[in-house]
Amino acid sequence: MASSRFALRSAPATVIDRKGPWPDGSWEYQVRAACNFSRRPGPDNPESRTTWWPSWATTPSPTNEEPVNDNISNSESEDGEQEILSLHRLLARAITAVDNNMEEAFVVFGLPSLWSLTRPEVRRQVLLLAAWEARSATAAELESPSSAGQYAWAFTQYASSWAEQHPDGNANAFCAGPHSARHAASSLAFDRDDFLVSLETALLLCSRAAAPEES
């Protein structure tokens, strides 16, 4: 395909390949992006990094001006819900594609960059959704040498306990809260100093959970 300009939020990049459409209508774009996402590409910040971005997080950039996506929807809105579902599916596909190898998933799919640019509210909801889907997982299945394993196990316990107390409950009700799991997910998702812990936690949960049903 011909190269075109896209942006992930305010980070510009050049699209060099794509995959899709997926069942939810989204695409994934392989892009050539600058190493420093916070600055405009240039001689001192070349587009030397190749990674994959989901279409829901991109916006076309037909001009040479720095693209800006100001359409930040509320995470509880229809658009926000689709963003949450799409990100959850992407994480589930990524960790499955590399046989649950966390480091390989980071490199192959460029997940740290994507996760760091994702709104904390969305990260929180992805954690909750993944916890709900993995609520039947055992401690052994979530075993990890990092603190993410402890977080993942705690989230499944939260979700399992909530499901027992609300036999008619579903994923939407669980993710809406308020309860201890939501508070814990907020604390983890809004921690930008150590955001990789929340990403690892989400991937561990996704590795033991079926992706949401296609709508």
GULO-51268 format. One line per field, with one value per residue: chain; residue number from 1; residue in three letters; x, y, z of N, C-alpha, C in turn. Coordinates in steps of 0.001 Angstrom, whole numbers. Layout:
mol	c(A ...)
seq	c(NUM ...)
type	c(ALA ...)
n_X	c(X ...)
n_Y	c(Y ...)
n_Z	c(Z ...)
ca_X	c(X ...)
ca_Y	c(Y ...)
ca_Z	c(Z ...)
c_X	c(X ...)
c_Y	c(Y ...)
c_Z	c(Z ...)
***
This chain:
mol	c(A A A A A A A A A A A A A A A A A A A A A A A A A A A A A A A A A A A A A A A A A A A A A A A A A A A A A A A A A A A A A A A A A A A A A A A A A A A A A A A A A A A A A A A A A A A A A A A A A A A A A A A A A A A A A A A A A A A A A A A A A A A A A A A A A A A A A A A A A A A A A A A A A A A A A A A A A A A A A A A A A A A A A A A A A A A A A A A A A A A A A A A A A A A A A A A A A A A A A A A A A A A A A A A A A A A A A A A)
seq	c(1 2 3 4 5 6 7 8 9 10 11 12 13 14 15 16 17 18 19 20 21 22 23 24 25 26 27 28 29 30 31 32 33 34 35 36 37 38 39 40 41 42 43 44 45 46 47 48 49 50 51 52 53 54 55 56 57 58 59 60 61 62 63 64 65 66 67 68 69 70 71 72 73 74 75 76 77 78 79 80 81 82 83 84 85 86 87 88 89 90 91 92 93 94 95 96 97 98 99 100 101 102 103 104 105 106 107 108 109 110 111 112 113 114 115 116 117 118 119 120 121 122 123 124 125 126 127 128 129 130 131 132 133 134 135 136 137 138 139 140 141 142 143 144 145 146 147 148 149 150 151 152 153 154 155 156 157 158 159 160 161 162 163 164 165 166 167 168 169 170 171 172 173 174 175 176 177 178 179 180 181 182 183 184 185 186 187 188 189 190 191 192 193 194 195 196 197 198 199 200 201 202 203 204 205 206 207 208 209 210 211 212 213 214 215)
type	c(MET ALA SER SER ARG PHE ALA LEU ARG SER ALA PRO ALA THR VAL ILE ASP ARG LYS GLY PRO TRP PRO ASP GLY SER TRP GLU TYR GLN VAL ARG ALA ALA CYS ASN PHE SER ARG ARG PRO GLY PRO ASP ASN PRO GLU SER ARG THR THR TRP TRP PRO SER TRP ALA THR THR PRO SER PRO THR ASN GLU GLU PRO VAL ASN ASP ASN ILE SER ASN SER GLU SER GLU ASP GLY GLU GLN GLU ILE LEU SER LEU HIS ARG LEU LEU ALA ARG ALA ILE THR ALA VAL ASP ASN ASN MET GLU GLU ALA PHE VAL VAL PHE GLY LEU PRO SER LEU TRP SER LEU THR ARG PRO GLU VAL ARG ARG GLN VAL LEU LEU LEU ALA ALA TRP GLU ALA ARG SER ALA THR ALA ALA GLU LEU GLU SER PRO SER SER ALA GLY GLN TYR ALA TRP ALA PHE THR GLN TYR ALA SER SER TRP ALA GLU GLN HIS PRO ASP GLY ASN ALA ASN ALA PHE CYS ALA GLY PRO HIS SER ALA ARG HIS ALA ALA SER SER LEU ALA PHE ASP ARG ASP ASP PHE LEU VAL SER LEU GLU THR ALA LEU LEU LEU CYS SER ARG ALA ALA ALA PRO GLU GLU SER)
n_X	c(844 327 2372 1189 220 -331 -1629 -1087 -3006 -1376 930 2769 3144 4265 2344 2981 2040 -857 -3419 -6460 -10002 -10878 -13241 -14691 -14661 -12400 -8958 -5455 -2501 714 3340 5867 7552 8690 11352 11086 8095 6956 7795 7947 8684 11965 15289 16779 15174 14382 12088 12461 11550 9632 6326 3083 -149 -3516 -6509 -8503 -7179 -5951 -5621 -6166 -3615 -3462 -1881 1276 1393 1620 -339 -3266 -5384 -8219 -10541 -11469 -13238 -15615 -14879 -16993 -18772 -20261 -18238 -16014 -16417 -16101 -13429 -12250 -13003 -11743 -9031 -8707 -9138 -6965 -4775 -5279 -5027 -2372 -815 -1475 -499 2231 2641 2260 4539 5792 7788 8325 5855 5779 7790 7192 4570 4672 3596 4164 4474 1951 292 1189 287 -2383 -5426 -5673 -8193 -9228 -7339 -7855 -10460 -9948 -8342 -10244 -12161 -10614 -10025 -12554 -13098 -11162 -11815 -12074 -9599 -6731 -4343 -1936 -2047 -1738 741 3691 6933 7014 5568 3236 1962 917 -877 -2603 -3670 -5008 -6962 -8494 -9559 -11094 -12984 -14119 -15253 -17102 -18789 -19947 -21427 -23194 -25110 -26603 -25158 -23078 -20370 -20431 -21711 -19937 -17608 -18464 -18607 -19388 -16596 -14143 -12354 -12491 -11427 -8815 -7966 -8048 -6036 -3798 -3908 -3641 -1083 1567 4266 5129 4001 4267 3761 986 377 1602 56 -2481 -1964 -1331 -3794 -5340 -4173 -5316 -7949 -10890 -11388 -13598 -17002 -17709 -19252)
n_Y	c(-1193 2328 4767 6697 9475 9290 9708 8938 9806 12671 12010 11811 9641 7388 5346 2054 -465 -2618 -4440 -6246 -5753 -6237 -8268 -6339 -4191 -2642 -1726 -2618 -819 -874 1116 3639 5272 8074 7885 9364 9996 12298 14493 16344 14605 14713 15755 15327 13570 11054 9033 6137 3888 953 -154 -1391 41 401 1080 2551 4286 6114 8899 10331 12254 14510 16696 18478 19501 19243 16650 16720 15148 16000 14880 13626 11288 10613 7966 6432 6636 5625 5564 5454 2992 1281 1746 644 -2073 -2701 -2321 -4232 -6563 -6378 -6641 -9229 -10719 -10159 -11232 -13883 -14483 -14633 -16750 -16190 -14830 -12237 -10185 -10456 -9787 -7103 -6044 -6920 -5961 -3357 -2526 -1095 1648 2196 1691 3623 5923 5690 6732 7011 6358 4618 2567 1663 581 -1453 -3130 -3920 -5195 -7270 -8599 -9488 -11297 -13152 -14250 -16849 -17922 -19600 -19308 -20464 -20357 -17678 -17155 -15282 -13820 -11145 -8182 -7820 -10261 -10693 -8581 -9310 -11720 -10777 -9155 -11058 -12375 -10352 -10042 -12600 -12855 -10744 -11640 -13858 -12612 -11185 -12750 -12289 -10458 -8824 -8266 -5522 -4372 -5052 -3678 -1095 -561 985 -458 -2402 -3427 -1620 684 -214 -750 1802 3074 1676 2057 4822 5327 6674 6596 4037 2530 185 -1934 -2032 -2629 -5161 -6539 -6407 -7893 -10409 -11083 -11092 -13229 -15371 -15209 -15274 -13420 -10557 -11058 -10768 -7879)
n_Z	c(0 -523 1102 3863 5965 9416 12754 16170 18643 19471 18189 15319 12412 9791 7749 6745 6256 6625 8455 8357 7542 11050 12959 14418 12772 12850 12029 11839 11802 10436 11309 10734 13059 15081 17502 19838 21048 21953 20543 17445 14387 12923 11796 14144 15414 14063 12066 12936 14100 14009 14382 15470 15212 16426 14528 15820 17433 15851 13558 10353 8667 6474 5798 6138 8631 12178 13365 15355 17597 18925 19671 22218 23700 26324 28549 29230 27204 24023 22052 23728 24971 22806 22261 24540 24307 21874 22492 24467 22966 21235 23019 23939 21570 20992 23149 22907 20379 20729 22367 25110 25862 27478 27104 24372 23307 23980 22285 19622 19141 19971 22420 24917 24126 23015 25251 27046 25872 26038 27520 31085 32174 30302 30407 32996 32685 30860 32398 34312 32698 31634 34004 34753 32658 33227 35624 36553 36635 38014 40742 39997 37221 36779 37645 38124 38059 38576 40140 38826 38579 41142 41288 39192 40144 42403 41195 39812 41983 43150 41082 40906 43467 43396 41374 42582 44567 43042 41254 38949 37628 35133 32750 32111 34329 36375 35576 35832 38522 41797 43527 45335 43441 41316 42466 42980 40381 39302 40763 39867 37080 36764 37481 36197 36517 36718 34596 33192 34862 35105 32454 32132 33974 32785 30454 31520 32617 30280 28998 30196 29648 27680 24681 24462 23390 19945 18605)
ca_X	c(0 1084 2589 326 515 -1318 -1170 -1614 -3235 -613 2209 2675 3903 3990 1803 3671 1302 -2064 -4106 -7870 -10619 -11203 -14696 -15331 -14540 -11151 -7762 -4183 -1562 2155 3792 7248 7376 9883 11665 10539 6726 6488 8302 7739 9804 12902 16658 17255 14185 13919 11102 13323 10960 8477 5430 1697 -1147 -4900 -7139 -9325 -6320 -5261 -6381 -5392 -2924 -3212 -962 2559 1296 1556 -1735 -3742 -6703 -8844 -11822 -11322 -14581 -15720 -14680 -18263 -19582 -20212 -16903 -15082 -16610 -15489 -11984 -11894 -13131 -10718 -7727 -8709 -8951 -5591 -3887 -5518 -4424 -915 -192 -1697 346 3622 2616 2320 5861 5527 8783 8139 4646 6162 8595 6518 3365 4873 2562 4459 4178 497 -285 1552 -505 -3796 -5920 -5760 -9551 -9379 -6516 -8592 -11574 -9383 -7958 -11450 -12749 -9754 -10207 -13842 -12973 -10220 -12191 -11987 -8197 -6125 -3098 -853 -2150 -1319 2044 4646 7963 6863 4423 2031 1285 141 -2014 -3533 -4355 -5930 -8088 -9387 -10276 -12121 -14029 -14794 -16077 -18215 -19710 -20696 -22367 -24147 -25277 -27187 -24287 -22336 -19125 -20704 -22011 -18704 -16679 -19004 -18376 -18112 -16190 -12703 -11596 -12414 -10482 -7472 -7648 -7773 -4718 -2783 -3982 -3229 327 2367 5673 5424 2849 4476 3154 -425 346 1885 -1114 -3528 -1587 -1486 -5227 -5800 -3657 -6182 -9334 -11370 -11677 -15022 -17774 -17755 -20556)
ca_Y	c(0 3580 5357 7822 10021 9078 10135 8288 11011 13773 11484 11508 8504 7028 4001 1287 -1705 -2699 -5729 -6088 -5329 -7231 -8409 -5127 -3134 -1899 -2149 -2393 -211 -900 2487 4041 6401 8615 7256 10213 10258 13590 15566 16221 13960 15614 15213 14867 12633 10392 7951 4956 2795 335 -783 -1527 849 82 2192 3397 5261 6924 9859 10684 13540 14769 17809 18337 20064 18236 16319 16701 14554 16562 14225 12730 10977 10084 6530 5758 6830 4526 5545 5004 1562 599 1846 -323 -3411 -2887 -2461 -5542 -7574 -6275 -7235 -10671 -11290 -9996 -12170 -15224 -14656 -14903 -17825 -15605 -14262 -10833 -9319 -10515 -9020 -5693 -5652 -7195 -5157 -1988 -2278 -33 2971 2313 1747 4896 6976 5416 7456 6179 5859 3462 1501 1116 -244 -2654 -3987 -4485 -6126 -8453 -9302 -10177 -12422 -14129 -14446 -18267 -18354 -20005 -18620 -21070 -19873 -16281 -17052 -14406 -13353 -9707 -7785 -7896 -11512 -10500 -7736 -10075 -12663 -10005 -8721 -12191 -12638 -9321 -10319 -13834 -12560 -9895 -12477 -14683 -11747 -10652 -13835 -11790 -9405 -9093 -7508 -4084 -3986 -5157 -2623 207 -347 1132 -1543 -2396 -3686 -384 1568 -753 -570 3226 3358 1094 2635 6231 5411 6827 6394 2612 2082 -1157 -2904 -2177 -3315 -6574 -7097 -6574 -8987 -11656 -11364 -11429 -14541 -16374 -14819 -15226 -12069 -10252 -11488 -9763 -7241)
ca_Z	c(0 -555 2424 4205 7280 10453 14080 17354 19439 18881 17711 13895 11910 8406 7624 5713 6005 7444 8566 8673 8799 12047 13112 14949 11782 13017 11308 12518 10870 10730 11081 10996 13968 15728 18779 20888 20653 22442 19687 16013 13692 12263 11715 15445 15933 12838 12144 12819 14881 13354 15334 14991 15910 16067 13815 16687 18120 14859 12765 9155 8679 5064 5587 6823 9965 13233 13579 16731 17728 20120 19913 23357 24179 27665 28504 29445 26007 23065 21469 24751 25168 21668 22450 25578 23735 20845 23145 25124 21919 20742 24020 23962 20372 21057 24081 22364 19194 21123 23372 26454 26141 27749 26472 22923 23008 24059 21132 18349 18968 20433 23430 25900 23570 22909 26600 27673 25239 26297 28693 32294 32342 29421 30980 34145 32233 30255 33516 34905 31746 31586 35275 34683 31735 33795 37032 36927 36585 39284 41072 39217 35848 36751 38304 37450 38997 38806 40963 38006 38888 42363 40942 38371 41017 43235 40375 39555 43219 43216 40094 41291 44637 42975 40600 43532 45270 42063 40284 37705 37120 33903 32629 32149 35710 37155 35185 36225 39953 42520 44408 45608 42215 40535 43148 42764 38964 39099 41330 39002 35739 36767 37879 34989 36821 36561 33830 32659 35767 34735 31163 32384 34654 31779 29560 32264 32687 28930 28628 30814 29425 26294 24223 24527 22242 18881 18499)
c_X	c(876 1230 1652 640 -648 -753 -1841 -1726 -2425 735 2089 3535 3498 3521 2503 2983 61 -2609 -5559 -8709 -10900 -12717 -15402 -15215 -13240 -10044 -6574 -3198 -129 2696 5285 7167 8708 10106 11072 9137 6254 6926 8019 8925 10674 14278 17173 16274 13573 12873 11840 12759 9723 7636 4036 769 -2544 -5578 -7932 -8501 -5611 -6207 -5550 -4777 -2546 -2219 338 2531 1185 95 -2083 -5148 -7319 -10171 -11680 -12699 -14532 -15648 -15964 -19167 -19451 -18830 -15878 -15195 -15976 -13968 -11504 -11924 -12033 -9344 -7626 -8477 -7512 -4616 -4034 -4889 -2900 -280 -376 -748 1782 3703 2891 3707 5723 6501 8635 6904 4949 6828 7814 5343 3509 3912 2912 4133 2673 -137 -2 724 -2005 -4239 -6024 -7143 -9796 -8556 -7234 -9691 -11080 -8952 -9174 -12092 -11938 -9880 -11505 -13733 -12076 -10583 -12120 -10555 -7689 -4834 -1941 -857 -1650 53 3011 5671 7838 5654 3131 1258 424 -1079 -3057 -4338 -5384 -7166 -9040 -10185 -11391 -13298 -14824 -15734 -17301 -19251 -20553 -21752 -23451 -24352 -25880 -26319 -23583 -21097 -19362 -20947 -20755 -17762 -17156 -18766 -19568 -17833 -14664 -11876 -11440 -11414 -9042 -7043 -7332 -6380 -3614 -2747 -3482 -1772 1191 3860 6087 4299 3026 3874 1683 -553 595 693 -2233 -3221 -1709 -2956 -5761 -5331 -4514 -7651 -9667 -11645 -13169 -15716 -17821 -19154 -20786)
c_Y	c(1238 4137 6532 8249 9775 9617 9292 9369 12156 13321 11098 10311 8250 5582 3277 -42 -1698 -4120 -5464 -6124 -6505 -7276 -7168 -3948 -2348 -2495 -2030 -1906 -410 474 2624 5336 6857 7931 8033 10643 11655 14746 15275 15501 14975 14988 14672 13892 11875 9311 6635 3743 2269 -394 -870 -674 405 1303 3108 4473 6187 7895 10242 12070 13887 15885 17553 18936 18947 17925 16290 16126 15041 15897 13175 12471 10443 8574 5763 5873 5635 4413 5025 3509 770 626 809 -1742 -3694 -3098 -3815 -6655 -7576 -6925 -8754 -11345 -11254 -11048 -13604 -15502 -15017 -15935 -17312 -15097 -12744 -9907 -9307 -9727 -7527 -5238 -5776 -6250 -3718 -1585 -1199 1365 3201 2495 3091 6050 6780 6144 6536 5596 4616 2290 849 167 -1520 -3638 -4675 -5516 -7413 -9275 -10093 -11426 -13518 -14528 -15909 -18781 -18704 -19239 -19156 -20553 -18444 -16066 -16215 -13933 -11871 -9421 -7822 -9181 -11398 -9632 -8533 -11053 -11937 -9578 -9871 -12540 -11624 -9690 -11563 -13602 -11727 -10709 -13361 -13859 -11191 -11692 -13401 -10707 -9814 -8205 -6013 -3598 -4030 -4000 -1239 504 291 -49 -1510 -2598 -2418 589 1100 -544 891 3577 2862 1788 4071 6418 5468 6624 4941 1962 674 -2229 -3117 -2884 -4806 -7256 -7370 -7749 -10344 -12057 -11790 -12812 -15670 -16070 -14898 -13783 -11818 -10738 -10371 -9202 -6793)
c_Z	c(0 848 2639 5618 8218 11758 15140 18400 18814 18345 16241 13506 10465 8344 6477 5413 6886 7435 8925 7415 9731 12229 13632 13983 11864 12154 12248 11473 11346 10358 11357 11788 14552 17072 19937 20473 21035 21550 18220 15361 12980 12236 13034 16105 14749 13102 11898 13547 14158 14391 14720 15841 15496 15448 14722 17387 17144 14175 11546 9275 7243 4790 6314 8213 10978 13521 15054 16747 19031 20444 20999 23954 25596 27611 28741 28222 25094 22437 22465 24989 24032 21773 23458 25020 22714 21460 23833 24109 21412 21719 24042 22746 20451 21952 23610 21213 19539 22244 24777 26854 26259 27011 24958 22503 23031 22759 19831 18106 19457 21533 24451 25383 23487 24277 27263 27112 25418 27564 29906 32513 31496 29946 32162 33686 31555 31340 34125 33980 31666 32868 35274 33810 32316 35214 37493 36931 37975 39513 40239 37780 35704 37371 37474 38469 39320 39687 40165 38279 40132 42099 40161 39217 41893 42439 40074 40807 43448 42319 40464 42469 44257 42209 41512 44253 44353 40962 38949 37063 35841 33856 32746 33574 36569 36848 35606 37701 40640 43443 44531 44349 41384 41156 42904 41315 38661 39589 40413 37641 35677 37186 36627 35254 36617 35769 33264 33563 35400 33391 31339 33052 33659 30860 30252 32345 31327 28497 29183 30604 27955 25939 24305 23272 21219 18786 17071)
***
